[in-house]
Amino acid sequence: MVSVSEVDLSVDVGGLHLRRPTLMASGCYGSGEEFALLAEPAGIGAIVLKSLTKEPRVGNPMPRLVHTPSGMLNAIGLANPGVDWYLEHEAVKLSSLPYAIVGSVAGFSVDEYRYVCERLAERSEIAAIELNVSCPNVASEGETFACDPELTARVVRAARATTRKPLIVKLSPNVTDITEVARGAEAAGADALAIVNTVRGMAIDVETWRPRLGNGAGGLSGPAIRPIAVLAVYEVARAVRVPIVGQGGIETLFDALEFFLAGASAIAIGTANFGDPRVPERIVTGLAEYLAERGLNSMSEIVGKAQPSRAERTWGATG
Ligand SMILES: Cc1cc2nc3c(=O)[nH]c(=O)nc-3n(C[C@H](O)[C@H](O)[C@H](O)COP(=O)(O)O)c2cc1C
């Protein structure tokens, strides 16, 4: 028998060592202070900061959030104070936090990614860097970096040249074959992959006959996207060797377990925190119990265990 206290939940995400396999997803947790009175740090392995760009951004017109029956549509538009302002005024508070901080980088050109990475890499408060490549590239008619393996690889190479900190590349599910982009990111120097960002979507107001988001289209998150995200993790885990941070609609222990079993070494929790900031804590407690009940004492005993052996693989049509 294994007791709960003997279970080791620590994981290594491409050189980022975490006591617990739970990250708070970018844009959904600030740097933690808003949640400090509502949740225990015991649920948190790391916080991924809101994505930062080179220049300050006011973001998209309101409304920026729309609830849907099983998720949330958002079009925040990367509102942020810009990396220089953030580091000067906000970063100092990060050093006193009891968990790891991951900086998140967004950009509209390869040079912008390089600049923001360089700035974040200088700071000891930042343990790792996540590249949010779900942004349009102004140099190629607004094509999203994450939708093109070569564009993604260019961003990763530029970022890699700025830092030896663990580099996590966050991929978009809005592609035909996510494994192709994943391989490109790995070959360009990613230490880990975050899978997945939001799924593109829209809601329409039937009174005004206009899209309900100020921006028109947005990104869908929450339970609606979980099966999409689980499949993406499952497929990418077979295509690359680097660890995966699985995310998309995780609300409960069982949701989290799906991602671990599919091949994620860690998970990120986003939208669920808005409704219930104690979700991460419950997942961490439940995970230790789940492992102990089965006589298991480390995360490596469940990661990827839903993957079939070669002989078992059957890929048929789906409808
Ligand atoms: C309001 C909101 C803001 C977000 N902002 C960012 C962001 O700045 N950078 C980023 O990489 N992802 C951002 N995301 C995506 C989340 O980090 C997460 O990958 C996605 O929502 C899927 O996880 P979830 O279903 O648990 O929310 C945002 C999501 C939401 C709901």
The ligand as an ORCA input file, in Angstrom:
! r2SCAN-3c Opt
* xyz 0 1
  C     -10.049     35.158    -20.587
  C      -8.938     34.350    -21.174
  C      -7.724     34.973    -21.479
  C      -6.672     34.240    -22.035
  N      -5.484     34.863    -22.293
  C      -4.445     34.142    -22.796
  C      -3.181     34.755    -23.029
  O      -2.970     35.933    -22.789
  N      -2.177     33.969    -23.529
  C      -2.332     32.630    -23.791
  O      -1.382     31.966    -24.207
  N      -3.532     32.022    -23.553
  C      -4.572     32.738    -23.059
  N      -5.775     32.117    -22.819
  C      -5.910     30.668    -23.080
  C      -5.744     29.854    -21.794
  O      -4.466     30.059    -21.237
  C      -5.963     28.349    -22.025
  O      -4.917     27.849    -22.832
  C      -7.277     28.034    -22.727
  O      -8.317     28.846    -22.220
  C      -7.687     26.554    -22.567
  O      -7.780     26.168    -21.211
  P      -9.149     26.272    -20.341
  O     -10.240     25.602    -21.126
  O      -8.833     25.557    -19.051
  O      -9.424     27.718    -20.135
  C      -6.836     32.846    -22.287
  C      -8.058     32.231    -21.969
  C      -9.097     32.957    -21.428
  C     -10.394     32.252    -21.095
*
